[in-house]
Amino acid sequence: MDWTNAITLAGVFIGAATAAYVGYSKRWPAKPDNPVLTGIALGYGDKEQTERLITEVRGCRVALEALADKRVDEMEHMQKELLERLDAQELRRPAPRRR
């Protein structure tokens, strides 16, 4: 490895480490937030999320009710067809002979 490549890689590494440190140190707030205001804001957020959840659950309930009604109709139709087929087979079958 040439000295030029080694110096270049060391410079890139040191530059990246310096940039990461500066970015990481700038992230943290200088002073903590007011806990009362934070609690109030979280309370409003919880209320909004709860309302959204209720709305979505109601939509799911409506969809499931429609699906259940469709399934019940299909099952009733299938039962009628089976009863008709059984009646038709019973009429075609001769009566058993007794000895």
Biopython code that builds the backbone (N, CA, C, O; Angstrom):
import numpy as np
from Bio.PDB.StructureBuilder import StructureBuilder

atoms = [
    (1, "MET", "N", (0.854, -1.172, 0.000)),
    (1, "MET", "CA", (0.000, 0.000, 0.000)),
    (1, "MET", "C", (0.903, 1.240, 0.000)),
    (1, "MET", "O", (1.884, 1.315, 0.740)),
    (2, "ASP", "N", (0.554, 2.182, -0.826)),
    (2, "ASP", "CA", (1.329, 3.428, -0.904)),
    (2, "ASP", "C", (1.008, 4.325, 0.281)),
    (2, "ASP", "O", (-0.049, 4.218, 0.904)),
    (3, "TRP", "N", (1.958, 5.218, 0.575)),
    (3, "TRP", "CA", (1.725, 6.189, 1.628)),
    (3, "TRP", "C", (0.579, 7.120, 1.272)),
    (3, "TRP", "O", (-0.123, 7.595, 2.165)),
    (4, "THR", "N", (0.379, 7.383, 0.024)),
    (4, "THR", "CA", (-0.700, 8.278, -0.405)),
    (4, "THR", "C", (-2.057, 7.662, -0.079)),
    (4, "THR", "O", (-2.944, 8.341, 0.436)),
    (5, "ASN", "N", (-2.213, 6.387, -0.376)),
    (5, "ASN", "CA", (-3.483, 5.712, -0.073)),
    (5, "ASN", "C", (-3.713, 5.641, 1.434)),
    (5, "ASN", "O", (-4.834, 5.855, 1.897)),
    (6, "ALA", "N", (-2.680, 5.347, 2.194)),
    (6, "ALA", "CA", (-2.822, 5.250, 3.647)),
    (6, "ALA", "C", (-3.220, 6.593, 4.242)),
    (6, "ALA", "O", (-4.097, 6.653, 5.104)),
    (7, "ILE", "N", (-2.589, 7.664, 3.793)),
    (7, "ILE", "CA", (-2.918, 8.999, 4.318)),
    (7, "ILE", "C", (-4.340, 9.388, 3.908)),
    (7, "ILE", "O", (-5.068, 9.994, 4.695)),
    (8, "THR", "N", (-4.732, 9.048, 2.697)),
    (8, "THR", "CA", (-6.092, 9.358, 2.231)),
    (8, "THR", "C", (-7.129, 8.616, 3.062)),
    (8, "THR", "O", (-8.111, 9.214, 3.503)),
    (9, "LEU", "N", (-6.925, 7.328, 3.280)),
    (9, "LEU", "CA", (-7.872, 6.544, 4.085)),
    (9, "LEU", "C", (-7.928, 7.052, 5.522)),
    (9, "LEU", "O", (-9.008, 7.128, 6.108)),
    (10, "ALA", "N", (-6.782, 7.399, 6.093)),
    (10, "ALA", "CA", (-6.769, 7.940, 7.457)),
    (10, "ALA", "C", (-7.512, 9.271, 7.509)),
    (10, "ALA", "O", (-8.251, 9.527, 8.460)),
    (11, "GLY", "N", (-7.327, 10.116, 6.506)),
    (11, "GLY", "CA", (-8.031, 11.394, 6.464)),
    (11, "GLY", "C", (-9.539, 11.214, 6.337)),
    (11, "GLY", "O", (-10.310, 11.923, 6.984)),
    (12, "VAL", "N", (-9.959, 10.268, 5.507)),
    (12, "VAL", "CA", (-11.405, 9.991, 5.358)),
    (12, "VAL", "C", (-11.978, 9.474, 6.660)),
    (12, "VAL", "O", (-13.057, 9.894, 7.077)),
    (13, "PHE", "N", (-11.262, 8.562, 7.307)),
    (13, "PHE", "CA", (-11.731, 7.999, 8.570)),
    (13, "PHE", "C", (-11.832, 9.071, 9.648)),
    (13, "PHE", "O", (-12.846, 9.151, 10.342)),
    (14, "ILE", "N", (-10.809, 9.888, 9.798)),
    (14, "ILE", "CA", (-10.821, 10.950, 10.814)),
    (14, "ILE", "C", (-11.903, 11.976, 10.498)),
    (14, "ILE", "O", (-12.569, 12.465, 11.410)),
    (15, "GLY", "N", (-12.089, 12.311, 9.226)),
    (15, "GLY", "CA", (-13.143, 13.265, 8.842)),
    (15, "GLY", "C", (-14.533, 12.717, 9.141)),
    (15, "GLY", "O", (-15.397, 13.444, 9.631)),
    (16, "ALA", "N", (-14.751, 11.430, 8.846)),
    (16, "ALA", "CA", (-16.061, 10.817, 9.117)),
    (16, "ALA", "C", (-16.322, 10.759, 10.616)),
    (16, "ALA", "O", (-17.432, 11.038, 11.068)),
    (17, "ALA", "N", (-15.302, 10.399, 11.386)),
    (17, "ALA", "CA", (-15.468, 10.335, 12.842)),
    (17, "ALA", "C", (-15.765, 11.717, 13.413)),
    (17, "ALA", "O", (-16.611, 11.847, 14.298)),
    (18, "THR", "N", (-15.089, 12.744, 12.923)),
    (18, "THR", "CA", (-15.330, 14.108, 13.392)),
    (18, "THR", "C", (-16.741, 14.565, 13.036)),
    (18, "THR", "O", (-17.419, 15.175, 13.863)),
    (19, "ALA", "N", (-17.186, 14.281, 11.828)),
    (19, "ALA", "CA", (-18.544, 14.670, 11.406)),
    (19, "ALA", "C", (-19.596, 13.945, 12.238)),
    (19, "ALA", "O", (-20.606, 14.537, 12.621)),
    (20, "ALA", "N", (-19.361, 12.663, 12.519)),
    (20, "ALA", "CA", (-20.314, 11.907, 13.326)),
    (20, "ALA", "C", (-20.380, 12.456, 14.742)),
    (20, "ALA", "O", (-21.467, 12.582, 15.306)),
    (21, "TYR", "N", (-19.236, 12.783, 15.320)),
    (21, "TYR", "CA", (-19.223, 13.314, 16.677)),
    (21, "TYR", "C", (-19.946, 14.662, 16.746)),
    (21, "TYR", "O", (-20.718, 14.900, 17.675)),
    (22, "VAL", "N", (-19.706, 15.530, 15.787)),
    (22, "VAL", "CA", (-20.352, 16.849, 15.777)),
    (22, "VAL", "C", (-21.862, 16.684, 15.605)),
    (22, "VAL", "O", (-22.643, 17.353, 16.281)),
    (23, "GLY", "N", (-22.266, 15.804, 14.711)),
    (23, "GLY", "CA", (-23.703, 15.584, 14.516)),
    (23, "GLY", "C", (-24.363, 14.977, 15.741)),
    (23, "GLY", "O", (-25.490, 15.341, 16.076)),
    (24, "TYR", "N", (-23.688, 14.063, 16.412)),
    (24, "TYR", "CA", (-24.240, 13.420, 17.598)),
    (24, "TYR", "C", (-24.329, 14.401, 18.762)),
    (24, "TYR", "O", (-25.302, 14.382, 19.516)),
    (25, "SER", "N", (-23.333, 15.249, 18.910)),
    (25, "SER", "CA", (-23.332, 16.180, 20.039)),
    (25, "SER", "C", (-24.358, 17.292, 19.849)),
    (25, "SER", "O", (-24.806, 17.869, 20.841)),
    (26, "LYS", "N", (-24.744, 17.612, 18.635)),
    (26, "LYS", "CA", (-25.732, 18.668, 18.384)),
    (26, "LYS", "C", (-27.163, 18.169, 18.561)),
    (26, "LYS", "O", (-28.089, 18.977, 18.635)),
    (27, "ARG", "N", (-27.357, 16.875, 18.630)),
    (27, "ARG", "CA", (-28.695, 16.320, 18.710)),
    (27, "ARG", "C", (-29.398, 16.580, 20.026)),
    (27, "ARG", "O", (-30.601, 16.838, 20.037)),
    (28, "TRP", "N", (-28.697, 16.519, 21.109)),
    (28, "TRP", "CA", (-29.324, 16.558, 22.419)),
    (28, "TRP", "C", (-29.761, 17.985, 22.758)),
    (28, "TRP", "O", (-29.031, 18.937, 22.483)),
    (29, "PRO", "N", (-30.944, 18.138, 23.351)),
    (29, "PRO", "CA", (-31.410, 19.477, 23.723)),
    (29, "PRO", "C", (-30.567, 20.035, 24.876)),
    (29, "PRO", "O", (-29.997, 19.289, 25.672)),
    (30, "ALA", "N", (-30.511, 21.346, 24.938)),
    (30, "ALA", "CA", (-29.703, 22.001, 25.968)),
    (30, "ALA", "C", (-30.337, 21.832, 27.346)),
    (30, "ALA", "O", (-29.622, 21.665, 28.334)),
    (31, "LYS", "N", (-31.686, 21.873, 27.429)),
    (31, "LYS", "CA", (-32.364, 21.705, 28.713)),
    (31, "LYS", "C", (-33.562, 20.781, 28.502)),
    (31, "LYS", "O", (-34.093, 20.711, 27.393)),
    (32, "PRO", "N", (-33.990, 20.083, 29.527)),
    (32, "PRO", "CA", (-35.130, 19.178, 29.375)),
    (32, "PRO", "C", (-36.438, 19.956, 29.210)),
    (32, "PRO", "O", (-36.559, 21.101, 29.646)),
    (33, "ASP", "N", (-37.408, 19.307, 28.573)),
    (33, "ASP", "CA", (-38.715, 19.924, 28.372)),
    (33, "ASP", "C", (-39.494, 19.963, 29.685)),
    (33, "ASP", "O", (-39.173, 19.258, 30.642)),
    (34, "ASN", "N", (-40.514, 20.796, 29.704)),
    (34, "ASN", "CA", (-41.381, 20.905, 30.861)),
    (34, "ASN", "C", (-42.217, 19.621, 30.963)),
    (34, "ASN", "O", (-42.928, 19.294, 30.013)),
    (35, "PRO", "N", (-42.157, 18.889, 32.072)),
    (35, "PRO", "CA", (-42.877, 17.620, 32.161)),
    (35, "PRO", "C", (-44.402, 17.783, 32.119)),
    (35, "PRO", "O", (-45.102, 16.884, 31.653)),
    (36, "VAL", "N", (-44.915, 18.902, 32.594)),
    (36, "VAL", "CA", (-46.368, 19.123, 32.564)),
    (36, "VAL", "C", (-46.846, 19.265, 31.124)),
    (36, "VAL", "O", (-47.826, 18.635, 30.726)),
    (37, "LEU", "N", (-46.157, 20.091, 30.347)),
    (37, "LEU", "CA", (-46.543, 20.267, 28.947)),
    (37, "LEU", "C", (-46.386, 18.968, 28.163)),
    (37, "LEU", "O", (-47.206, 18.658, 27.299)),
    (38, "THR", "N", (-45.348, 18.219, 28.460)),
    (38, "THR", "CA", (-45.139, 16.939, 27.786)),
    (38, "THR", "C", (-46.280, 15.986, 28.095)),
    (38, "THR", "O", (-46.773, 15.301, 27.198)),
    (39, "GLY", "N", (-46.710, 15.931, 29.356)),
    (39, "GLY", "CA", (-47.822, 15.058, 29.743)),
    (39, "GLY", "C", (-49.120, 15.450, 29.068)),
    (39, "GLY", "O", (-49.882, 14.585, 28.635)),
    (40, "ILE", "N", (-49.379, 16.752, 28.974)),
    (40, "ILE", "CA", (-50.599, 17.225, 28.306)),
    (40, "ILE", "C", (-50.574, 16.850, 26.832)),
    (40, "ILE", "O", (-51.578, 16.394, 26.286)),
    (41, "ALA", "N", (-49.432, 17.042, 26.190)),
    (41, "ALA", "CA", (-49.322, 16.716, 24.768)),
    (41, "ALA", "C", (-49.498, 15.220, 24.538)),
    (41, "ALA", "O", (-50.154, 14.819, 23.576)),
    (42, "LEU", "N", (-48.929, 14.396, 25.397)),
    (42, "LEU", "CA", (-49.092, 12.948, 25.250)),
    (42, "LEU", "C", (-50.549, 12.530, 25.474)),
    (42, "LEU", "O", (-51.044, 11.594, 24.846)),
    (43, "GLY", "N", (-51.230, 13.250, 26.388)),
    (43, "GLY", "CA", (-52.645, 12.946, 26.624)),
    (43, "GLY", "C", (-53.476, 13.216, 25.385)),
    (43, "GLY", "O", (-54.335, 12.406, 25.037)),
    (44, "TYR", "N", (-53.243, 14.334, 24.707)),
    (44, "TYR", "CA", (-53.969, 14.633, 23.473)),
    (44, "TYR", "C", (-53.629, 13.617, 22.383)),
    (44, "TYR", "O", (-54.497, 13.208, 21.612)),
    (45, "GLY", "N", (-52.373, 13.219, 22.326)),
    (45, "GLY", "CA", (-51.967, 12.217, 21.337)),
    (45, "GLY", "C", (-52.649, 10.891, 21.589)),
    (45, "GLY", "O", (-53.079, 10.229, 20.645)),
    (46, "ASP", "N", (-52.758, 10.484, 22.859)),
    (46, "ASP", "CA", (-53.431, 9.232, 23.196)),
    (46, "ASP", "C", (-54.909, 9.304, 22.821)),
    (46, "ASP", "O", (-55.461, 8.337, 22.296)),
    (47, "LYS", "N", (-55.550, 10.437, 23.087)),
    (47, "LYS", "CA", (-56.964, 10.591, 22.772)),
    (47, "LYS", "C", (-57.193, 10.497, 21.269)),
    (47, "LYS", "O", (-58.132, 9.843, 20.817)),
    (48, "GLU", "N", (-56.333, 11.151, 20.503)),
    (48, "GLU", "CA", (-56.472, 11.117, 19.044)),
    (48, "GLU", "C", (-56.249, 9.704, 18.514)),
    (48, "GLU", "O", (-56.989, 9.248, 17.642)),
    (49, "GLN", "N", (-55.243, 9.009, 19.030)),
    (49, "GLN", "CA", (-54.990, 7.643, 18.586)),
    (49, "GLN", "C", (-56.145, 6.727, 18.958)),
    (49, "GLN", "O", (-56.512, 5.843, 18.183)),
    (50, "THR", "N", (-56.721, 6.930, 20.137)),
    (50, "THR", "CA", (-57.855, 6.117, 20.554)),
    (50, "THR", "C", (-59.045, 6.341, 19.629)),
    (50, "THR", "O", (-59.723, 5.387, 19.250)),
    (51, "GLU", "N", (-59.300, 7.585, 19.265)),
    (51, "GLU", "CA", (-60.411, 7.882, 18.356)),
    (51, "GLU", "C", (-60.171, 7.261, 16.983)),
    (51, "GLU", "O", (-61.105, 6.734, 16.378)),
    (52, "ARG", "N", (-58.943, 7.313, 16.484)),
    (52, "ARG", "CA", (-58.631, 6.689, 15.201)),
    (52, "ARG", "C", (-58.826, 5.178, 15.272)),
    (52, "ARG", "O", (-59.354, 4.569, 14.342)),
    (53, "LEU", "N", (-58.395, 4.575, 16.389)),
    (53, "LEU", "CA", (-58.555, 3.138, 16.561)),
    (53, "LEU", "C", (-60.026, 2.752, 16.569)),
    (53, "LEU", "O", (-60.419, 1.771, 15.936)),
    (54, "ILE", "N", (-60.832, 3.514, 17.277)),
    (54, "ILE", "CA", (-62.271, 3.227, 17.322)),
    (54, "ILE", "C", (-62.876, 3.321, 15.929)),
    (54, "ILE", "O", (-63.695, 2.481, 15.557)),
    (55, "THR", "N", (-62.489, 4.324, 15.156)),
    (55, "THR", "CA", (-62.994, 4.477, 13.798)),
    (55, "THR", "C", (-62.621, 3.280, 12.942)),
    (55, "THR", "O", (-63.455, 2.755, 12.203)),
    (56, "GLU", "N", (-61.368, 2.844, 13.039)),
    (56, "GLU", "CA", (-60.915, 1.703, 12.239)),
    (56, "GLU", "C", (-61.615, 0.419, 12.668)),
    (56, "GLU", "O", (-61.973, -0.401, 11.822)),
    (57, "VAL", "N", (-61.815, 0.236, 13.963)),
    (57, "VAL", "CA", (-62.478, -0.975, 14.457)),
    (57, "VAL", "C", (-63.930, -0.996, 13.997)),
    (57, "VAL", "O", (-64.456, -2.058, 13.663)),
    (58, "ARG", "N", (-64.579, 0.155, 13.977)),
    (58, "ARG", "CA", (-65.964, 0.207, 13.474)),
    (58, "ARG", "C", (-66.018, -0.191, 12.005)),
    (58, "ARG", "O", (-66.922, -0.913, 11.585)),
    (59, "GLY", "N", (-65.050, 0.280, 11.224)),
    (59, "GLY", "CA", (-65.005, -0.103, 9.814)),
    (59, "GLY", "C", (-64.799, -1.604, 9.656)),
    (59, "GLY", "O", (-65.417, -2.234, 8.798)),
    (60, "CYS", "N", (-63.931, -2.172, 10.482)),
    (60, "CYS", "CA", (-63.709, -3.626, 10.440)),
    (60, "CYS", "C", (-64.980, -4.376, 10.822)),
    (60, "CYS", "O", (-65.305, -5.402, 10.225)),
    (61, "ARG", "N", (-65.697, -3.861, 11.821)),
    (61, "ARG", "CA", (-66.936, -4.517, 12.254)),
    (61, "ARG", "C", (-67.957, -4.546, 11.121)),
    (61, "ARG", "O", (-68.598, -5.569, 10.884)),
    (62, "VAL", "N", (-68.105, -3.430, 10.429)),
    (62, "VAL", "CA", (-69.054, -3.365, 9.321)),
    (62, "VAL", "C", (-68.674, -4.359, 8.222)),
    (62, "VAL", "O", (-69.531, -5.054, 7.676)),
    (63, "ALA", "N", (-67.377, -4.416, 7.907)),
    (63, "ALA", "CA", (-66.917, -5.349, 6.872)),
    (63, "ALA", "C", (-67.137, -6.796, 7.295)),
    (63, "ALA", "O", (-67.551, -7.620, 6.479)),
    (64, "LEU", "N", (-66.869, -7.114, 8.550)),
    (64, "LEU", "CA", (-67.077, -8.485, 9.034)),
    (64, "LEU", "C", (-68.556, -8.856, 9.070)),
    (64, "LEU", "O", (-68.920, -9.997, 8.785)),
    (65, "GLU", "N", (-69.402, -7.900, 9.419)),
    (65, "GLU", "CA", (-70.845, -8.181, 9.406)),
    (65, "GLU", "C", (-71.318, -8.483, 7.986)),
    (65, "GLU", "O", (-72.102, -9.409, 7.780)),
    (66, "ALA", "N", (-70.852, -7.717, 7.015)),
    (66, "ALA", "CA", (-71.224, -7.973, 5.622)),
    (66, "ALA", "C", (-70.722, -9.332, 5.173)),
    (66, "ALA", "O", (-71.440, -10.060, 4.489)),
    (67, "LEU", "N", (-69.512, -9.681, 5.545)),
    (67, "LEU", "CA", (-68.952, -10.978, 5.186)),
    (67, "LEU", "C", (-69.721, -12.107, 5.861)),
    (67, "LEU", "O", (-69.970, -13.143, 5.243)),
    (68, "ALA", "N", (-70.099, -11.915, 7.124)),
    (68, "ALA", "CA", (-70.861, -12.939, 7.832)),
    (68, "ALA", "C", (-72.235, -13.130, 7.195)),
    (68, "ALA", "O", (-72.695, -14.262, 7.046)),
    (69, "ASP", "N", (-72.896, -12.030, 6.816)),
    (69, "ASP", "CA", (-74.195, -12.137, 6.158)),
    (69, "ASP", "C", (-74.068, -12.897, 4.843)),
    (69, "ASP", "O", (-74.915, -13.729, 4.518)),
    (70, "LYS", "N", (-73.024, -12.616, 4.097)),
    (70, "LYS", "CA", (-72.809, -13.306, 2.829)),
    (70, "LYS", "C", (-72.596, -14.798, 3.067)),
    (70, "LYS", "O", (-73.148, -15.631, 2.348)),
    (71, "ARG", "N", (-71.793, -15.133, 4.081)),
    (71, "ARG", "CA", (-71.528, -16.542, 4.389)),
    (71, "ARG", "C", (-72.802, -17.257, 4.831)),
    (71, "ARG", "O", (-73.028, -18.408, 4.458)),
    (72, "VAL", "N", (-73.630, -16.585, 5.619)),
    (72, "VAL", "CA", (-74.881, -17.203, 6.067)),
    (72, "VAL", "C", (-75.788, -17.463, 4.874)),
    (72, "VAL", "O", (-76.395, -18.530, 4.785)),
    (73, "ASP", "N", (-75.890, -16.508, 3.957)),
    (73, "ASP", "CA", (-76.710, -16.693, 2.762)),
    (73, "ASP", "C", (-76.201, -17.860, 1.928)),
    (73, "ASP", "O", (-76.988, -18.665, 1.431)),
    (74, "GLU", "N", (-74.863, -17.952, 1.772)),
    (74, "GLU", "CA", (-74.289, -19.058, 1.008)),
    (74, "GLU", "C", (-74.586, -20.397, 1.677)),
    (74, "GLU", "O", (-74.897, -21.376, 0.999)),
    (75, "MET", "N", (-74.491, -20.442, 3.002)),
    (75, "MET", "CA", (-74.741, -21.691, 3.718)),
    (75, "MET", "C", (-76.209, -22.099, 3.623)),
    (75, "MET", "O", (-76.510, -23.282, 3.463)),
    (76, "GLU", "N", (-77.126, -21.138, 3.720)),
    (76, "GLU", "CA", (-78.550, -21.454, 3.579)),
    (76, "GLU", "C", (-78.848, -21.982, 2.183)),
    (76, "GLU", "O", (-79.614, -22.933, 2.022)),
    (77, "HIS", "N", (-78.239, -21.363, 1.174)),
    (77, "HIS", "CA", (-78.433, -21.823, -0.200)),
    (77, "HIS", "C", (-77.895, -23.245, -0.361)),
    (77, "HIS", "O", (-78.535, -24.085, -0.996)),
    (78, "MET", "N", (-76.724, -23.513, 0.211)),
    (78, "MET", "CA", (-76.131, -24.840, 0.119)),
    (78, "MET", "C", (-76.996, -25.874, 0.840)),
    (78, "MET", "O", (-77.136, -26.996, 0.355)),
    (79, "GLN", "N", (-77.575, -25.520, 1.982)),
    (79, "GLN", "CA", (-78.448, -26.441, 2.708)),
    (79, "GLN", "C", (-79.691, -26.776, 1.892)),
    (79, "GLN", "O", (-80.118, -27.930, 1.849)),
    (80, "LYS", "N", (-80.275, -25.760, 1.243)),
    (80, "LYS", "CA", (-81.453, -26.008, 0.410)),
    (80, "LYS", "C", (-81.113, -26.948, -0.740)),
    (80, "LYS", "O", (-81.880, -27.860, -1.047)),
    (81, "GLU", "N", (-79.968, -26.729, -1.374)),
    (81, "GLU", "CA", (-79.564, -27.605, -2.480)),
    (81, "GLU", "C", (-79.354, -29.033, -1.998)),
    (81, "GLU", "O", (-79.769, -29.979, -2.669)),
    (82, "LEU", "N", (-78.717, -29.202, -0.847)),
    (82, "LEU", "CA", (-78.496, -30.547, -0.313)),
    (82, "LEU", "C", (-79.809, -31.235, 0.026)),
    (82, "LEU", "O", (-79.981, -32.424, -0.243)),
    (83, "LEU", "N", (-80.741, -30.483, 0.620)),
    (83, "LEU", "CA", (-82.041, -31.078, 0.939)),
    (83, "LEU", "C", (-82.791, -31.491, -0.326)),
    (83, "LEU", "O", (-83.432, -32.541, -0.358)),
    (84, "GLU", "N", (-82.709, -30.665, -1.364)),
    (84, "GLU", "CA", (-83.356, -31.015, -2.627)),
    (84, "GLU", "C", (-82.732, -32.269, -3.234)),
    (84, "GLU", "O", (-83.442, -33.140, -3.735)),
    (85, "ARG", "N", (-81.394, -32.359, -3.187)),
    (85, "ARG", "CA", (-80.728, -33.551, -3.728)),
    (85, "ARG", "C", (-81.086, -34.794, -2.931)),
    (85, "ARG", "O", (-81.298, -35.861, -3.508)),
    (86, "LEU", "N", (-81.158, -34.667, -1.600)),
    (86, "LEU", "CA", (-81.543, -35.822, -0.775)),
    (86, "LEU", "C", (-82.976, -36.239, -1.046)),
    (86, "LEU", "O", (-83.271, -37.432, -1.120)),
    (87, "ASP", "N", (-83.872, -35.270, -1.197)),
    (87, "ASP", "CA", (-85.272, -35.594, -1.519)),
    (87, "ASP", "C", (-85.362, -36.286, -2.873)),
    (87, "ASP", "O", (-86.113, -37.248, -3.030)),
    (88, "ALA", "N", (-84.603, -35.806, -3.847)),
    (88, "ALA", "CA", (-84.629, -36.423, -5.176)),
    (88, "ALA", "C", (-84.084, -37.848, -5.111)),
    (88, "ALA", "O", (-84.628, -38.731, -5.774)),
    (89, "GLN", "N", (-83.050, -38.097, -4.353)),
    (89, "GLN", "CA", (-82.499, -39.453, -4.231)),
    (89, "GLN", "C", (-83.476, -40.356, -3.498)),
    (89, "GLN", "O", (-83.607, -41.533, -3.832)),
    (90, "GLU", "N", (-84.164, -39.810, -2.499)),
    (90, "GLU", "CA", (-85.127, -40.610, -1.741)),
    (90, "GLU", "C", (-86.294, -41.015, -2.615)),
    (90, "GLU", "O", (-86.813, -42.123, -2.481)),
    (91, "LEU", "N", (-86.719, -40.126, -3.519)),
    (91, "LEU", "CA", (-87.835, -40.453, -4.409)),
    (91, "LEU", "C", (-87.422, -41.494, -5.446)),
    (91, "LEU", "O", (-88.250, -42.314, -5.842)),
    (92, "ARG", "N", (-86.184, -41.485, -5.890)),
    (92, "ARG", "CA", (-85.713, -42.439, -6.892)),
    (92, "ARG", "C", (-85.452, -43.808, -6.305)),
    (92, "ARG", "O", (-85.537, -44.805, -7.022)),
    (93, "ARG", "N", (-85.143, -43.887, -5.041)),
    (93, "ARG", "CA", (-84.814, -45.158, -4.418)),
    (93, "ARG", "C", (-86.114, -45.945, -4.177)),
    (93, "ARG", "O", (-87.075, -45.408, -3.626)),
    (94, "PRO", "N", (-86.135, -47.192, -4.586)),
    (94, "PRO", "CA", (-87.350, -47.998, -4.337)),
    (94, "PRO", "C", (-87.468, -48.323, -2.843)),
    (94, "PRO", "O", (-86.480, -48.377, -2.111)),
    (95, "ALA", "N", (-88.689, -48.532, -2.437)),
    (95, "ALA", "CA", (-88.957, -48.836, -1.043)),
    (95, "ALA", "C", (-88.358, -50.204, -0.716)),
    (95, "ALA", "O", (-88.403, -51.110, -1.548)),
    (96, "PRO", "N", (-87.802, -50.363, 0.473)),
    (96, "PRO", "CA", (-87.233, -51.679, 0.828)),
    (96, "PRO", "C", (-88.332, -52.737, 0.968)),
    (96, "PRO", "O", (-89.415, -52.467, 1.487)),
    (97, "ARG", "N", (-88.021, -53.959, 0.485)),
    (97, "ARG", "CA", (-88.998, -55.045, 0.588)),
    (97, "ARG", "C", (-88.836, -55.733, 1.923)),
    (97, "ARG", "O", (-87.727, -55.894, 2.433)),
    (98, "ARG", "N", (-89.951, -56.129, 2.472)),
    (98, "ARG", "CA", (-89.928, -56.843, 3.739)),
    (98, "ARG", "C", (-90.113, -58.331, 3.465)),
    (98, "ARG", "O", (-90.817, -58.715, 2.531)),
    (99, "ARG", "N", (-89.507, -59.127, 4.246)),
    (99, "ARG", "CA", (-89.644, -60.580, 4.071)),
    (99, "ARG", "C", (-90.642, -61.177, 4.970)),
    (99, "ARG", "O", (-90.861, -62.388, 4.932)),
]
sb = StructureBuilder()
sb.init_structure("model")
sb.init_model(0)
sb.init_chain("A")
sb.init_seg("    ")
for serial, (resi, resn, name, xyz) in enumerate(atoms, 1):
    if name == "N":
        sb.init_residue(resn, " ", resi, " ")
    sb.init_atom(name, np.array(xyz, "f"), 0.0, 1.0, " ", f" {name:<3s}", serial, name[0])
structure = sb.get_structure()
